[in-house]
Amino acid sequence: LLAALLSACAGPPRLPLNKLSEAKPDETIVVGRVEIVPPLAENEQKLTVGSGYLKDQLILITSDKFRRLTAEPTPGDYTGRIEARLDKDFTVRSSNKPFYILAGGLMTNGEDGQMAWFPGGLEVPIRPGDKAIYIGTLRYYRNEFMDVKKTVLVDDYARANAEFRKTYGARYSLRKALVRPVR
């Protein structure tokens, strides 16, 4: 269901950055990571042929305007999402304006579209002139029912910066711009 929704109704995600030349002058490169503790066991995602690409991936629902999600996201809410592979850095292209992470969703059952939801309420503080920023690692602690018990922001800037430079070179410096809760 989500796979069909994302491919048919929802707008595109924030595009991953494969090489530095893809970034446009009016874009900011956003680097971060998402982790779940304890990590997913093999049987915690039951995915089908159409939803298989969502394996070990948390969809971060983003928006240019902050709001609290009080129900499951609508198709339009998925536009501009970040498709974050668990335990791996994501590097995406974004407009050069601040945005918000409203929630995260993890497909748990591809047959019925069942999702586990993770809290958001975070601001990504892009400043004018930022070419590349590091927003931190969102570490979600959960129980066996996928209920989030605690969310921690981990500052792993030194590792992320070294990886960014190794992959993309030193043309842009990666500014530390950790996400912050919206009050």
Order of alpha helices (4+ residues) and beta strands (2+ residues): alpha-beta-beta-beta-beta-beta-beta-beta-beta-alpha-beta-beta
